[in-house]
């Protein structure tokens, strides 16, 4: 269950008038009853999430502080709500959508409201306190829900199709190339090699699917007692893209240690019960009906390259504002080590 460790008082930069919100919801949600109090979920990022308490019923509020590229904040929040509504109608585990508000005068930003789904929330991918069987079941459930996301018909999502599959990969590599060039602070030989190799080696398999884009244990809510996902969170970066790129992004804890996000590196997979990467991929294939995954090293290299570019952006911003946070050196090390790992995967040719 969500505990006090998962919640914090609403942070100063995100505070809003709870009475004003309660009055608004009383007009737009038939079952809502004031008064209302709010808490903020920890680690909810740029677009924060809040737990709203009201008599007899709790809700989740997600607000948007940054728009999606090329559209307004109001259009962005509506796109998120349309996607979640479509997924709910398709039977995927998401909170029941209740209302979307594009008017930023209510709480200072556009937002949407979902039913709160109670359950267990795991922030540490090592799953401390569980036995080997329980850990294995949790990871199998994550593989299953990722496969179910990829099985959704892209046409029902309301997201721009824009050509998924290989087209998505080529566009993403080009965008990441541009982003990296804008933020580069040091010359890293492995990044230069990847920037040349990746666009020239996109696999021919042109499979298109919905991508969550950030699926990890922290973004899942599990049933209070069963190894079953009851809600998938954080759909902000969902796009129509390539399922194997999404799987590779999901597998990053096996490959990378990112400050504050946990890692599966260095653990005993047999003793812990957590599946190693090959076994986790096999579970995904079983749930998705795939016999095998070709060109896996390409998809891993793409996902690692993506991590390196994002880490480089953090390094660049930290250097520019002069604050030099304690993690800045750690992120700088991530860029170089992850780039080297990605290049080592593909240096001898893709599998």
N, C-alpha and C positions, 0 to 999 in steps of 0.2 A: 504494500500500500504506500501511497505518497505519504511521506513523513515530514516532520519539521526540518529534517536535513535537506529536503528537496525544495524548500520554500524560504523566502526571505520577505521582509517588509518591502513594499513597493519602493524601488530606488528613487532618489531625489529627481534624477533626470527624466523619470517616467511617471511621476505622480500625476494623478488626475482627480477631478472632483467626483468622489464616489456618489454623493447625493444626486448630482446632475446626471450621472450615468444611470443610477437607479430610476430616476424619473423618466429617462429616455426608454429604458428597457420595459418599464411598466406600460408604456404606450405601444411597444412593438412586439413584446413576447407575451402571449396570452397567459402562460402559466407562471410568469415571474411575479414574485412578491417581495417588496422591500421589507426591511432595510437590506443594504448590501455592504459587504466588506471585501477587500481585495488583498491578495498576496501575490508576489511575483515568483515564478519558477526560476530557480538558479540555472545559470548557464544557458539562458534562452536567447542569447546573441543579440544581433543588431535589431531584429524584429521581435521584441519581447513578448512573453506569454504570461498570463495572469490567471489565477484561480479565484473565481468570484463565488463568495458564500452568500446564499440567500436562504430564507426559511424553507426547509424541506427539499432544497434542490441546489446543486452547485453547477457552475458553468465554467468554461474556459474561454478567455478572451485573448485573441492574438491581434496585435496591432502592427501596422507597417510603418517603419520610419524611413525606409529607402525604397524607391520604386524599382520595378524591373526595367531592364534596359529598353528604351524606346517608348515606354508608356508611363502614364502618370501614376501617382500613389493610389488614387481612387480606382483606376483601371487595374492596378496590380492587386489590390485587396479583393476586388471583385473576381479577378481571374483565379486567385487562390480559393475563394469560396465556391466558385463554379466547379473547380477541380475536385474539391473535397465532397461536394454534393454528388457529383457523378460517381466518385469512388464509393460513397456510402450507398447509393442506389445499386451499385454493382456488387455489393456485399463485401467489400473490403473493410478491414477493421480500422475505422476512423470514428471520431465522435460524431453524433448526429448533428448536422448543421442546423442552426436555428435562425441566424440573422446576420446580414452584412450591412455595414454602415460606411458610406463613402464620405460622410460629412465630418471633417476634422474638427469642427467646433465643439463636438461632444466631449472628447477626451484629448484633443490635440493631434490626432492622427486617425486615418481610416482604420477600421477594425472589423473582425467578424467574431461571432459567438457560436460555440459548439457545446453540446452536452459534455459534462465532465465524465470521463470513463475511469472508474477506480481500478487500481491494480498495482502491480509491483514495477518499480522503476530502477534499473541497474545502471550505475554510472561507471563502474569498474569492469572492464571486459574480462578480468580474471575471475569474477564471480566469487569473491571470498564468502565463506560461511556455507557453501553448498558442497554436496558430495559429488563424486565423479559422474554418476548417472544423471543427477539434476543438471549439471553443467552441460552435458552432452545433449540433453533434451532441449535446453534453452537455445543452444546454437542450432539445433535442427529446426526449431520453430522459426528462428530468424531466417534460415535458408528457405524455409517454406513460404514465409510471407514475402520475401523478395521475389521468389518465383511467381507468386500470385500477382504481385504488382506488374511484373513483365508480361503476364497473360492478359492484362486489360487491353481492350480494343482502344488504340490511340484516338480514334475518331470520337469517342464518347467523352473525352477528358475536357474538351474546350480549349486545350492548349494548341498553339500554332503547330501545324505538322512540319512545315519548313523542310521536309526531306530529312528523315531520320537515318539510322544506320551509318553507313560509310560517310554519307554527306555530313552527318552530325560530327563524326570524328574529325573530318577534314576542317570543318568550320571551327571546332573547338581548338584544334592544334594551332590554327592560324591566329585565333584570338589570344591563346595563351602565349604564343610567340610574341605578339605585340605587347601583351601585358608584361612579359618578362623583360623585353628590351627597354620598356619605359621605366622599370624599377631596378635594373641591374646595377650593382655597386662594385662587383668584382668580376673578372673574367673567369669563368668556370668551364674548363675544356669539355667535360662530359655534357654540360648543357648545350654547348655549341654543336656537339655531335648529335645529340638528340633532336635539336631544332632542324637539322638536315635530314636525319634518318626517319623520324616519325611520319612526316607528310608523304614520304616516298614509299612507305611500307604499310599503308592502311590496308587491312585484309579485304578481299573481294566479297566476303560474306556480308551481304547488305541486309541485316536483320534490324527491324525497327520496333521499338517498344516505348512505353512509358518508363522514364527513369526517375527514381526518387532523388538521386544525386548526393545524398548524405546519409545513407542508411547505416546505422550502427546501433549497438545495444542501447545507448543512451537515448535514442530517438524512438524507442519502443516501450509500450506499456504491456505488461504480461498479466494474465489472469491471476487473481490473488492466491490460488493454490495449484493451478495447472500450468504445464509448460506450453502455453498458448498465447499468441499475441492478440490482445484485444483492442489495441489502438496503435497506429503508426503516426508519429508526430513530425513536425518540421518539414512541410512540403514547399518551402520558399523557393528552392532551386530546382524543383521538378520540371522536366522538359520531355519532349519526345526525342528520343535519342537511340542509344544502342544498349541492349541488356547486358552485354558482357563488359562494357565499360563500367556500368553500374555495379556489376559483381566485383570487378577489380577494385573499385572505390570502396566497396563494402569490406574487402579483404585487406585494406591498408594496415589495420592493427597488427597483422602478421609480419609486416614489412618495415613499419616506421614507428618510431617513438616521438610523438609530438608533445611538447610541454603542455601539461594540464589535461591531456586527452586519454592517457593510458595506452597500454601496448600489450601485445601477446608475445613479444620477443623474449626469449630466454626462459620460457616456462616449460615444464615437463608435460607434454600433451597426454601421455599415457597415464601418468599419475593423477593429473588434474581432471581428466575426462573431457576437456575441451578438445574438439577435433583439430588436428593440424590442418594446414591449408589444403592439402590434397583431399583429405576426408571431407572437409567442409564443401569444397567444390563438388565432390561426388554427391553430397547430400543435395546441393542445389540442382545438379543434373537429374537426380532422382525425382525431385519435386517438379522440375520444369519439363521433364520428358526428353531431355537431351541424352545422347549416348556418350558424347565427349565434347571437349572444347578445344578447337583448333586455334593456333596462334595466341595461346594464353599469355606468352611472354610479351607480345605486343600490347595487350590490354593492361597488363601489369605495368609495363614501361610507361604507357599513357597515364595511368593513374598516379604513378610515382612522379612523373613529370609535372602533373597538375599540382601535387602536393608541394613540389619544389618551387613552382611559380608562386603559389599562394604564400609560402614561407618567405620568399624573396620580397613579396609585397609588404609583409610585416616588417622585415628588416629595413626596407627603404623608407617606410613611414616613420619608423622609430628613429632612424638616422636623421630624417628631415626635421622632425619636431624637437630634436635635441634632448628628449627626455631619457633616452637610453634605458628602457626598462631592463630589469635583471635578466629577463628571458631573451633579450635581443641576441646575445652571443649564441644561445641555444638554437634559436631559429636560423641564424647564419650557418651553424653547423649542420642543421637539417637540410638546407639547400644543397650544400656540397655532397653530403653523404647520400642523400636520396638520389641526386643526379647520377652519382657514380654507380649506385645500385641499379638504377634503371638502365644505364648504358651497359653494365656488365650482363644484364639479362639478354640484350639484343646483339651484343658485339659479335657473337659467334653465329648469328643468323636466328631468325624466329623459329620456334618449334612447330 
